[in-house]
Amino acid sequence: MHVLNILLQSSSGIEGLKLFGMKLINIEDFISLLVRFSLNLLVIIVIVVGLYAKTSRRKDFYFSYIAISIGIFLLCFLLANVKMELGFALGLFAVFSIIRYRTDSIPIKEMTYLFVVIVISVINALANKKISYVELFTTNLLIVGGLYFLEKILNLRQELTYRILYEKIENVQTGKEEELLADLKLRTGINIKRFEIDRIDFLRDVAYINIYFDINGKKKSEML
């Protein structure tokens, strides 16, 4: 008991220290930061590595999802005491809803996962003292469970698109859609669902064609 009293007095003394008018440390808030950050990071890793990575070949999004989650969580947590919690959260959704990377547009499924990552980070950061940790854990668990149900149980397919340069210009004619699709399947080895002729260059006798196919929800033999 004597040691515990000394520790409590020490912590109270440390919390009273200030540097340039700012508290050096707030023990309760610091522990809350560590617990919530660990929970948020664990949930995001489970979603990205355990769910998204299993059904997607877009590994370039792994880094983005985790980095955005960390940034959003810390930003929201540190600004949680400012009296604009709801408006601030809605503002974040508005900003990230119009994000478009300059290289390629983000596919619908990847954008959905990005939205989920932002939602989880905001929830874990802005949950106030009126919400218990049991409710917070349950909310995260429900989100992960919902994604698992959609990915594994419903076995949703993810559509991917490639843009290819096609030189058999005689097949790019009205009425020869079946011949063109069969030739594209034969050359690429992909079970193409549909295609779109983007542009035809008659000077070079080539066509730019977008092909669409599923990359999950099917057996490997079906992709051949």
Phi and psi restraints in degrees (value plus and minus 20) as a CYANA .aco file:
   2 HIS   PHI     -84.9   -44.9
   2 HIS   PSI     -61.1   -21.1
   3 VAL   PHI     -85.6   -45.6
   3 VAL   PSI     -61.0   -21.0
   4 LEU   PHI     -83.0   -43.0
   4 LEU   PSI     -61.0   -21.0
   5 ASN   PHI     -83.3   -43.3
   5 ASN   PSI     -57.4   -17.4
   6 ILE   PHI     -85.0   -45.0
   6 ILE   PSI     -61.9   -21.9
   7 LEU   PHI     -85.0   -45.0
   7 LEU   PSI     -61.2   -21.2
   8 LEU   PHI     -84.6   -44.6
   8 LEU   PSI     -61.3   -21.3
   9 GLN   PHI     -85.8   -45.8
   9 GLN   PSI     -57.2   -17.2
  10 SER   PHI     -85.9   -45.9
  10 SER   PSI     -64.2   -24.2
  11 SER   PHI     -84.4   -44.4
  11 SER   PSI     -58.7   -18.7
  12 SER   PHI     -84.5   -44.5
  12 SER   PSI     -57.9   -17.9
  13 GLY   PHI     -88.1   -48.1
  13 GLY   PSI     -58.7   -18.7
  14 ILE   PHI     -86.6   -46.6
  14 ILE   PSI     -60.6   -20.6
  15 GLU   PHI     -84.6   -44.6
  15 GLU   PSI     -43.9    -3.9
  16 GLY   PHI     -99.4   -59.4
  16 GLY   PSI     -33.8     6.2
  17 LEU   PHI     -91.4   -51.4
  17 LEU   PSI     122.3   162.3
  18 LYS   PHI    -152.3  -112.3
  18 LYS   PSI     130.9   170.9
  19 LEU   PHI    -152.6  -112.6
  19 LEU   PSI      93.7   133.7
  20 PHE   PHI      35.3    75.3
  20 PHE   PSI      20.1    60.1
  21 GLY   PHI      62.4   102.4
  21 GLY   PSI     -19.3    20.7
  22 MET   PHI    -132.7   -92.7
  22 MET   PSI     120.9   160.9
  23 LYS   PHI     -80.0   -40.0
  23 LYS   PSI     119.3   159.3
  24 LEU   PHI     -88.5   -48.5
  24 LEU   PSI     -60.7   -20.7
  25 ILE   PHI    -180.6  -140.6
  25 ILE   PSI     125.9   165.9
  26 ASN   PHI    -140.4  -100.4
  26 ASN   PSI      87.5   127.5
  27 ILE   PHI     -76.8   -36.8
  27 ILE   PSI     -66.6   -26.6
  28 GLU   PHI     -82.6   -42.6
  28 GLU   PSI     -66.5   -26.5
  29 ASP   PHI     -87.2   -47.2
  29 ASP   PSI     -55.7   -15.7
  30 PHE   PHI     -85.6   -45.6
  30 PHE   PSI     -63.9   -23.9
  31 ILE   PHI     -85.7   -45.7
  31 ILE   PSI     -60.0   -20.0
  32 SER   PHI     -81.4   -41.4
  32 SER   PSI     -59.6   -19.6
  33 LEU   PHI     -81.2   -41.2
  33 LEU   PSI     -67.5   -27.5
  34 LEU   PHI     -83.5   -43.5
  34 LEU   PSI     -64.2   -24.2
  35 VAL   PHI     -85.5   -45.5
  35 VAL   PSI     -67.5   -27.5
  36 ARG   PHI     -88.3   -48.3
  36 ARG   PSI     -59.1   -19.1
  37 PHE   PHI     -83.7   -43.7
  37 PHE   PSI     -62.6   -22.6
  38 SER   PHI     -82.9   -42.9
  38 SER   PSI     -63.6   -23.6
  39 LEU   PHI     -82.1   -42.1
  39 LEU   PSI     -66.7   -26.7
  40 ASN   PHI     -82.8   -42.8
  40 ASN   PSI     -65.0   -25.0
  41 LEU   PHI     -84.9   -44.9
  41 LEU   PSI     -60.3   -20.3
  42 LEU   PHI     -82.4   -42.4
  42 LEU   PSI     -65.3   -25.3
  43 VAL   PHI     -84.8   -44.8
  43 VAL   PSI     -62.7   -22.7
  44 ILE   PHI     -84.8   -44.8
  44 ILE   PSI     -60.7   -20.7
  45 ILE   PHI     -84.5   -44.5
  45 ILE   PSI     -60.6   -20.6
  46 VAL   PHI     -81.4   -41.4
  46 VAL   PSI     -62.6   -22.6
  47 ILE   PHI     -88.7   -48.7
  47 ILE   PSI     -67.6   -27.6
  48 VAL   PHI     -91.7   -51.7
  48 VAL   PSI     -69.9   -29.9
  49 VAL   PHI    -103.9   -63.9
  49 VAL   PSI     -60.7   -20.7
  50 GLY   PHI    -102.5   -62.5
  50 GLY   PSI     -49.2    -9.2
  51 LEU   PHI    -133.0   -93.0
  51 LEU   PSI     -79.1   -39.1
  52 TYR   PHI     -83.0   -43.0
  52 TYR   PSI     -64.3   -24.3
  53 ALA   PHI     -86.3   -46.3
  53 ALA   PSI     -45.5    -5.5
  54 LYS   PHI     -94.7   -54.7
  54 LYS   PSI     -44.0    -4.0
  55 THR   PHI    -139.7   -99.7
  55 THR   PSI     -13.4    26.6
  56 SER   PHI    -156.1  -116.1
  56 SER   PSI     126.6   166.6
  57 ARG   PHI    -120.0   -80.0
  57 ARG   PSI     -16.9    23.1
  58 ARG   PHI    -104.6   -64.6
  58 ARG   PSI      58.5    98.5
  59 LYS   PHI     -91.1   -51.1
  59 LYS   PSI     -35.3     4.7
  60 ASP   PHI     -88.9   -48.9
  60 ASP   PSI     -34.6     5.4
  61 PHE   PHI    -109.2   -69.2
  61 PHE   PSI     -32.5     7.5
  62 TYR   PHI     -77.7   -37.7
  62 TYR   PSI     -72.7   -32.7
  63 PHE   PHI     -80.5   -40.5
  63 PHE   PSI     -63.2   -23.2
  64 SER   PHI     -82.9   -42.9
  64 SER   PSI     -65.1   -25.1
  65 TYR   PHI     -81.1   -41.1
  65 TYR   PSI     -68.1   -28.1
  66 ILE   PHI     -88.1   -48.1
  66 ILE   PSI     -62.4   -22.4
  67 ALA   PHI     -85.3   -45.3
  67 ALA   PSI     -63.1   -23.1
  68 ILE   PHI     -83.7   -43.7
  68 ILE   PSI     -61.0   -21.0
  69 SER   PHI     -81.0   -41.0
  69 SER   PSI     -66.5   -26.5
  70 ILE   PHI     -81.4   -41.4
  70 ILE   PSI     -65.6   -25.6
  71 GLY   PHI     -83.9   -43.9
  71 GLY   PSI     -66.4   -26.4
  72 ILE   PHI     -83.8   -43.8
  72 ILE   PSI     -62.7   -22.7
  73 PHE   PHI     -81.4   -41.4
  73 PHE   PSI     -69.7   -29.7
  74 LEU   PHI     -85.7   -45.7
  74 LEU   PSI     -58.3   -18.3
  75 LEU   PHI     -82.8   -42.8
  75 LEU   PSI     -67.8   -27.8
  76 CYS   PHI     -87.3   -47.3
  76 CYS   PSI     -60.5   -20.5
  77 PHE   PHI     -84.8   -44.8
  77 PHE   PSI     -63.9   -23.9
  78 LEU   PHI     -91.4   -51.4
  78 LEU   PSI     -45.1    -5.1
  79 LEU   PHI    -121.8   -81.8
  79 LEU   PSI     -11.0    29.0
  80 ALA   PHI     -84.1   -44.1
  80 ALA   PSI     -48.5    -8.5
  81 ASN   PHI     -97.1   -57.1
  81 ASN   PSI     -35.1     4.9
  82 VAL   PHI     -93.8   -53.8
  82 VAL   PSI     116.1   156.1
  83 LYS   PHI     -99.8   -59.8
  83 LYS   PSI      47.3    87.3
  84 MET   PHI    -174.4  -134.4
  84 MET   PSI      15.0    55.0
  85 GLU   PHI     -78.1   -38.1
  85 GLU   PSI     -74.8   -34.8
  86 LEU   PHI     -85.8   -45.8
  86 LEU   PSI     -67.6   -27.6
  87 GLY   PHI     -82.7   -42.7
  87 GLY   PSI     -57.2   -17.2
  88 PHE   PHI     -84.4   -44.4
  88 PHE   PSI     -63.4   -23.4
  89 ALA   PHI     -83.8   -43.8
  89 ALA   PSI     -65.6   -25.6
  90 LEU   PHI     -83.9   -43.9
  90 LEU   PSI     -55.0   -15.0
  91 GLY   PHI     -83.5   -43.5
  91 GLY   PSI     -58.9   -18.9
  92 LEU   PHI     -82.7   -42.7
  92 LEU   PSI     -63.6   -23.6
  93 PHE   PHI     -81.3   -41.3
  93 PHE   PSI     -59.9   -19.9
  94 ALA   PHI     -85.0   -45.0
  94 ALA   PSI     -60.3   -20.3
  95 VAL   PHI     -86.6   -46.6
  95 VAL   PSI     -68.7   -28.7
  96 PHE   PHI     -97.3   -57.3
  96 PHE   PSI     -35.6     4.4
  97 SER   PHI     -92.8   -52.8
  97 SER   PSI     -38.5     1.5
  98 ILE   PHI    -129.1   -89.1
  98 ILE   PSI      -8.2    31.8
  99 ILE   PHI     -87.5   -47.5
  99 ILE   PSI     113.6   153.6
 100 ARG   PHI    -162.0  -122.0
 100 ARG   PSI      96.3   136.3
 101 TYR   PHI     -85.3   -45.3
 101 TYR   PSI     126.6   166.6
 102 ARG   PHI     -90.7   -50.7
 102 ARG   PSI     -41.7    -1.7
 103 THR   PHI     -97.0   -57.0
 103 THR   PSI     -90.7   -50.7
 104 ASP   PHI    -148.7  -108.7
 104 ASP   PSI     132.7   172.7
 105 SER   PHI     -90.1   -50.1
 105 SER   PSI     127.8   167.8
 106 ILE   PHI    -102.6   -62.6
 106 ILE   PSI     107.0   147.0
 107 PRO   PHI     -79.9   -39.9
 107 PRO   PSI     140.6   180.6
 108 ILE   PHI     -79.3   -39.3
 108 ILE   PSI     -64.8   -24.8
 109 LYS   PHI     -85.8   -45.8
 109 LYS   PSI     -62.0   -22.0
 110 GLU   PHI     -84.5   -44.5
 110 GLU   PSI     -58.4   -18.4
 111 MET   PHI     -84.9   -44.9
 111 MET   PSI     -56.1   -16.1
 112 THR   PHI     -85.0   -45.0
 112 THR   PSI     -64.4   -24.4
 113 TYR   PHI     -83.7   -43.7
 113 TYR   PSI     -56.8   -16.8
 114 LEU   PHI     -82.0   -42.0
 114 LEU   PSI     -62.6   -22.6
 115 PHE   PHI     -82.6   -42.6
 115 PHE   PSI     -61.9   -21.9
 116 VAL   PHI     -83.0   -43.0
 116 VAL   PSI     -62.5   -22.5
 117 VAL   PHI     -79.7   -39.7
 117 VAL   PSI     -63.2   -23.2
 118 ILE   PHI     -86.2   -46.2
 118 ILE   PSI     -63.2   -23.2
 119 VAL   PHI     -79.4   -39.4
 119 VAL   PSI     -67.7   -27.7
 120 ILE   PHI     -82.7   -42.7
 120 ILE   PSI     -63.5   -23.5
 121 SER   PHI     -83.4   -43.4
 121 SER   PSI     -61.6   -21.6
 122 VAL   PHI     -87.7   -47.7
 122 VAL   PSI     -62.2   -22.2
 123 ILE   PHI     -81.1   -41.1
 123 ILE   PSI     -68.3   -28.3
 124 ASN   PHI     -86.6   -46.6
 124 ASN   PSI     -48.4    -8.4
 125 ALA   PHI    -106.1   -66.1
 125 ALA   PSI     -58.2   -18.2
 126 LEU   PHI    -117.4   -77.4
 126 LEU   PSI     -21.6    18.4
 127 ALA   PHI     -81.6   -41.6
 127 ALA   PSI     102.1   142.1
 128 ASN   PHI    -110.1   -70.1
 128 ASN   PSI    -194.0  -154.0
 129 LYS   PHI     -91.2   -51.2
 129 LYS   PSI     -31.0     9.0
 130 LYS   PHI     -94.8   -54.8
 130 LYS   PSI     -35.7     4.3
 131 ILE   PHI    -124.5   -84.5
 131 ILE   PSI     105.9   145.9
 132 SER   PHI     -99.2   -59.2
 132 SER   PSI     143.9   183.9
 133 TYR   PHI     -87.9   -47.9
 133 TYR   PSI     -49.1    -9.1
 134 VAL   PHI     -83.1   -43.1
 134 VAL   PSI     -63.7   -23.7
 135 GLU   PHI     -85.1   -45.1
 135 GLU   PSI     -57.9   -17.9
 136 LEU   PHI     -87.0   -47.0
 136 LEU   PSI     -65.1   -25.1
 137 PHE   PHI     -81.9   -41.9
 137 PHE   PSI     -61.9   -21.9
 138 THR   PHI     -83.8   -43.8
 138 THR   PSI     -60.8   -20.8
 139 THR   PHI     -81.2   -41.2
 139 THR   PSI     -66.1   -26.1
 140 ASN   PHI     -82.6   -42.6
 140 ASN   PSI     -59.9   -19.9
 141 LEU   PHI     -85.6   -45.6
 141 LEU   PSI     -58.8   -18.8
 142 LEU   PHI     -85.1   -45.1
 142 LEU   PSI     -59.4   -19.4
 143 ILE   PHI     -85.1   -45.1
 143 ILE   PSI     -66.4   -26.4
 144 VAL   PHI     -83.0   -43.0
 144 VAL   PSI     -62.3   -22.3
 145 GLY   PHI     -83.6   -43.6
 145 GLY   PSI     -58.5   -18.5
 146 GLY   PHI     -84.3   -44.3
 146 GLY   PSI     -62.4   -22.4
 147 LEU   PHI     -85.3   -45.3
 147 LEU   PSI     -59.7   -19.7
 148 TYR   PHI     -82.2   -42.2
 148 TYR   PSI     -62.3   -22.3
 149 PHE   PHI     -81.3   -41.3
 149 PHE   PSI     -65.2   -25.2
 150 LEU   PHI     -86.0   -46.0
 150 LEU   PSI     -59.7   -19.7
 151 GLU   PHI     -99.5   -59.5
 151 GLU   PSI     -65.7   -25.7
 152 LYS   PHI    -113.6   -73.6
 152 LYS   PSI     -67.7   -27.7
 153 ILE   PHI     -94.9   -54.9
 153 ILE   PSI     -72.6   -32.6
 154 LEU   PHI     -96.3   -56.3
 154 LEU   PSI     -38.6     1.4
 155 ASN   PHI      33.7    73.7
 155 ASN   PSI      31.2    71.2
 156 LEU   PHI     -84.7   -44.7
 156 LEU   PSI     123.0   163.0
 157 ARG   PHI    -112.3   -72.3
 157 ARG   PSI     125.1   165.1
 158 GLN   PHI    -128.5   -88.5
 158 GLN   PSI     106.3   146.3
 159 GLU   PHI    -112.7   -72.7
 159 GLU   PSI     113.9   153.9
 160 LEU   PHI    -141.0  -101.0
 160 LEU   PSI     132.6   172.6
 161 THR   PHI    -148.5  -108.5
 161 THR   PSI     121.9   161.9
 162 TYR   PHI    -143.9  -103.9
 162 TYR   PSI     128.6   168.6
 163 ARG   PHI    -130.2   -90.2
 163 ARG   PSI      98.8   138.8
 164 ILE   PHI    -140.1  -100.1
 164 ILE   PSI     139.3   179.3
 165 LEU   PHI    -122.9   -82.9
 165 LEU   PSI      97.7   137.7
 166 TYR   PHI    -133.6   -93.6
 166 TYR   PSI     108.8   148.8
 167 GLU   PHI    -122.4   -82.4
 167 GLU   PSI     -33.0     7.0
 168 LYS   PHI    -101.1   -61.1
 168 LYS   PSI      60.2   100.2
 169 ILE   PHI     -86.5   -46.5
 169 ILE   PSI     -41.7    -1.7
 170 GLU   PHI     -88.5   -48.5
 170 GLU   PSI     -40.3    -0.3
 171 ASN   PHI    -104.4   -64.4
 171 ASN   PSI     -32.3     7.7
 172 VAL   PHI    -110.8   -70.8
 172 VAL   PSI      47.9    87.9
 173 GLN   PHI    -158.5  -118.5
 173 GLN   PSI     135.5   175.5
 174 THR   PHI     -84.6   -44.6
 174 THR   PSI     110.9   150.9
 175 GLY   PHI      78.4   118.4
 175 GLY   PSI     -30.9     9.1
 176 LYS   PHI    -132.4   -92.4
 176 LYS   PSI       7.8    47.8
 177 GLU   PHI     -82.9   -42.9
 177 GLU   PSI     -59.9   -19.9
 178 GLU   PHI     -87.3   -47.3
 178 GLU   PSI     -61.8   -21.8
 179 GLU   PHI     -83.4   -43.4
 179 GLU   PSI     -59.9   -19.9
 180 LEU   PHI     -86.3   -46.3
 180 LEU   PSI     -63.3   -23.3
 181 LEU   PHI     -84.5   -44.5
 181 LEU   PSI     -61.8   -21.8
 182 ALA   PHI     -84.1   -44.1
 182 ALA   PSI     -59.6   -19.6
 183 ASP   PHI     -88.5   -48.5
 183 ASP   PSI     -58.3   -18.3
 184 LEU   PHI     -84.9   -44.9
 184 LEU   PSI     -61.6   -21.6
 185 LYS   PHI     -83.5   -43.5
 185 LYS   PSI     -61.6   -21.6
 186 LEU   PHI     -85.6   -45.6
 186 LEU   PSI     -61.5   -21.5
 187 ARG   PHI     -96.3   -56.3
 187 ARG   PSI     -59.0   -19.0
 188 THR   PHI    -109.0   -69.0
 188 THR   PSI     -44.0    -4.0
 189 GLY   PHI      53.4    93.4
 189 GLY   PSI      -1.6    38.4
 190 ILE   PHI    -132.5   -92.5
 190 ILE   PSI     120.2   160.2
 191 ASN   PHI     -99.1   -59.1
 191 ASN   PSI      65.0   105.0
 192 ILE   PHI     -94.6   -54.6
 192 ILE   PSI     110.5   150.5
 193 LYS   PHI     -99.9   -59.9
 193 LYS   PSI     -66.2   -26.2
 194 ARG   PHI    -178.2  -138.2
 194 ARG   PSI     150.0   190.0
 195 PHE   PHI    -166.7  -126.7
 195 PHE   PSI     139.5   179.5
 196 GLU   PHI    -154.2  -114.2
 196 GLU   PSI     111.2   151.2
 197 ILE   PHI    -102.9   -62.9
 197 ILE   PSI      91.8   131.8
 198 ASP   PHI    -100.9   -60.9
 198 ASP   PSI     -68.7   -28.7
 199 ARG   PHI    -176.7  -136.7
 199 ARG   PSI     125.0   165.0
 200 ILE   PHI    -137.2   -97.2
 200 ILE   PSI     109.2   149.2
 201 ASP   PHI    -131.3   -91.3
 201 ASP   PSI      78.7   118.7
 202 PHE   PHI     -93.8   -53.8
 202 PHE   PSI     -41.4    -1.4
 203 LEU   PHI     -88.1   -48.1
 203 LEU   PSI     -55.5   -15.5
 204 ARG   PHI    -123.1   -83.1
 204 ARG   PSI     -23.0    17.0
 205 ASP   PHI      35.5    75.5
 205 ASP   PSI      29.0    69.0
 206 VAL   PHI    -156.7  -116.7
 206 VAL   PSI     142.0   182.0
 207 ALA   PHI    -154.1  -114.1
 207 ALA   PSI     124.7   164.7
 208 TYR   PHI    -119.6   -79.6
 208 TYR   PSI      98.0   138.0
 209 ILE   PHI    -143.0  -103.0
 209 ILE   PSI     114.5   154.5
 210 ASN   PHI    -116.7   -76.7
 210 ASN   PSI     103.3   143.3
 211 ILE   PHI    -127.9   -87.9
 211 ILE   PSI     126.0   166.0
 212 TYR   PHI    -145.7  -105.7
 212 TYR   PSI     115.0   155.0
 213 PHE   PHI    -174.9  -134.9
 213 PHE   PSI     140.4   180.4
 214 ASP   PHI    -108.4   -68.4
 214 ASP   PSI     119.5   159.5
 215 ILE   PHI    -134.7   -94.7
 215 ILE   PSI     -21.3    18.7
 216 ASN   PHI    -165.7  -125.7
 216 ASN   PSI     151.6   191.6
 217 GLY   PHI      56.6    96.6
 217 GLY   PSI      -7.9    32.1
 218 LYS   PHI    -160.0  -120.0
 218 LYS   PSI     136.2   176.2
 219 LYS   PHI     -94.5   -54.5
 219 LYS   PSI     136.6   176.6
 220 LYS   PHI     -81.5   -41.5
 220 LYS   PSI     -55.1   -15.1
 221 SER   PHI     -84.4   -44.4
 221 SER   PSI     -47.5    -7.5
 222 GLU   PHI     -95.6   -55.6
 222 GLU   PSI     -37.4     2.6
 223 MET   PHI    -101.7   -61.7
 223 MET   PSI     -31.3     8.7
